[in-house]
Amino acid sequence: MDRFGSSRLRIVWTLLALLLAGVLLGGLSRSADNAVTAFGSPIPLATEDLTAYTADNLARVAYTMVSAIILFAGFFPMCEWMASGQAKDRYAALFIGLGQAFLHGLFLSQVAMFPVWAVCAKLTGSPFHQSVLNGDLSGLVLGLQLLLWATLLARLIKSNRGLALMLAFVMQGLGELVAYVGQFAPMLGFSEGTGTILTYASHFFPVQGLPADGPSWASLPLAIGGPMLLLALLLAFPGKGKKG
């Protein structure tokens, strides 16, 4: 696990998250008339349902933050591991390293959720609102998809890993476009059969629906297995050796 981050990093990360969560717990309050006060200053909110408004926005925060942490916590160590000249080491990076990368990202992302749970508890009355939990789960799935696609693209674009990382987000946008066309195919002039095919194909890309709705479990075999299979095929070929 030290390949993906030291114990000191995890300790400091946890302490900072706990500190921020404690500050938010002490600084936020909600009155009986749904008024929100942050560190003594009232916050005007143009909503009648503060609980739903807060949960929806926190779900989006969780979705974005968790997926980003899963991706960035594992991408560069995974690329280094997969650059090995030995095929067995490259496949160990895929099957063992991917699991370790996800576990490391899981720890960091869930610790980073402490402040989100704190805000959720103060403004909705429960730290584990269902919408926020769904956003967290969606972020975990999206983060794993992005990690797979980024490492896959890094095998194709060996001279610039940053470009491969950027293209992983382009793939996410492409997946959302395919999903949109598939959903509204008849209105866009396509047949229903084409819409069904595009909707199913969109699961291959790193894309999710609304964070508050949670991940689509039925699409996971294609969403995770598809890029894993492609990556396994690419790993059969040795990467670019390091120059001395």
N, C-alpha and C positions, 0 to 999 in steps of 0.2 A: 504493500500500500504506500510505502514511502516514495515510490516512483511518481505518485500523483500528488504528493504533498507531505510535509513533515508533521510530526506530532505537535511541534511548537505552533505551526500554522493552525492546526485544528483547535488547539487550546486558546490561542488568541482570538480566533474567529468566534468561538463559543462565548468567550468573555465579552467581546464587543456586542454580540447579539443579545446577550442577557442584560448588558448595561443599557442598550437602547430600548429593549422591551420594558425594563424597569422605569426608565424615564417616561415612556409613553403611558404606562399604567398610572404613574403619578401625575402626569400632566394633562390627561384627557378626562373629560367628564361629560355626561349627558343628563340633562334635566328632564323633568316630567313632561314638559311641553316640547320635547325633541330639540331643544337648543343645545348646541355643542360648544364647549369651552375648551380651548387649548392653551395651557399655561397661563390662565387668567384672562385670555382674550376671547371674546365670543366670535364664532365662525358662522356667518350667514349662509344657509343652504336652501336653495330653491327646490325643496322636495317635501312632500307630505309623509312619505314613508321612509324614515331615516334608516330603518333596519335593512330594507331591500336595497336602498341606494348605497349604503355602506358595504353590504355584502357583495353587490355586483362589482363595485370598484376594487374591493380587496381581492376578489377572484381574478380580476385582470392583472393586478399587481403580482399576485402569486404565480399566475400563468407565465408572465413575462420573466420574472426574476428566477423562478425555479428552472425553466427551460434554459435560460442563459447560463446559469451556474453549472448545470449538468454538462452543457456543451463545452464551456471554456475550462472547466476543471479537468476535463479528460482529453481534449483534442490534441494538444501538443505532446503530452507524454505518450499517447497512443500512436501518434505519427512516428515518434522516435523509436518506439518498440517495434513497429511494423517495418522500419527501415533495415532491420537485421538481414544479413546475407543468408542466413539459414532458414529454409522453408518452415521447419518445425517451430522456430522462434516467432516467425511471422504469424503462424496459425495460433500459437499460444497467445500472441497479442490480441488476436480476434476473439478467441473463446474465453481465455482467462483474463486477459487485459481488459476486455470490454466489461466483464463483470466487475472487476476491481474499479474501473473508471466510474461505472454507474454507482457502485456502493459509495465511493468517495464523494461523488457529486450528490448522491442522496443525503449523505450526512451533512455536507456543507449547505445544501439547499434547505433541508428541514430545520437546521439551526438558524439559518437566515430567516425562516418563517416565524421565529419567536416574536419579533416586533409586530408582524402582521396579526398573529394570534392575540397579541396584547391589545391592539387597536380594535380588533373584532370583539373581544370580550367587553371592552369599555363602551362600544357604540351599538352593539347588537344584543348584549346580554349573555352571549355564549362565545367562547373562543373558537369553537369548531362548528361554525355555520356551514350548512350543507353546500352552499354555493362556493364558499371559499375552499372547502375540501375538494370539490370538483375541479376548481381552478388549479389547485395544487397537483392533483392527479393528472390533469391534462398537461400541465407543465412538465411533469416527469416523463410522460410519453413523448411529448414533442422534443424535449431535450435529448432523449435517447435516439430518436429519429434523426435529429440534426447532427448528433455526434457520429452516427453511422454514415450519413451522407457526406459530412465534412471529411472524415477519414477516407472514404471511398474516393472523393474528388481529389484528395491530397495524393492518392496513389496515381492518379491520372496527370495531375499538374505538380510534378515533383519539384520543380524549380521555385515554386512560390506557394507556401502553405496558406499565407494570408488570403491570396486570391481564391484558393479552394474553400476557405472558410466563408468568404463573401458569397461564393456561388451556392453554398448550402442554403443561404437565406434566399437566393434567387430561386432555388428549387422549391422553397416553401411558397413563394409568391406564385410560381407556376402551378403548384398544386392547388392553391386557392382559386386560381383562374379556371383550371380544369373542373374543380368541384362546382364552381358557379355556373359554368356552361352546362354541366351535366344536370344540375338542379333545375335550370330554367330553359332546358333544351327546346321544348315545344314553342315557347315564347320567342326564342331566338331563331326559329326556322329549322331546327333539327328534329329528327324523328325521336320517338320515345325510346326506341332501342339504342340509338346513339347516346341519348342522355343516360341510360342505365349503364352503358359501357364506360362512359366518361366518369360517372359517379364512382363506379367500382375502381377505375384506374386512378382516381384521385387519392385513394388510400395508399397508393404506392409512394406518394410524395410526402414530405414532412409537413403535414397540414392537420389542423384540428378545427373543430367548430367553436361555438361560443364557450369560453372558459367555464361559465357557471353551469353548463350542461354536462360537463365531464367528458372523458374520452369515450370513443366508440370501441368497445372491447371486441366486437365482431371483426373489425378491420385490422386488429393487431397482427395476425399472422402475415398479412401482406405488407403492412406498414413496417414491421420489424424484420420479417423473414426475407422480404424482397431485397433490400439493400445489403443485408448480411450475406445472401447468396452471391450477389454481384461482387461484394468485397472479397469473399472467399475465392472466387475465380481469379480476381486480380492478384491476390496474394500468391498465386502459383508462380508468378513471374517475379524475379528479384527486383528490388528497388534500385535506384541510382546510388551507387557506392559513394562514400564520402571521399573527397579529395584530400590528399595528405598535405 
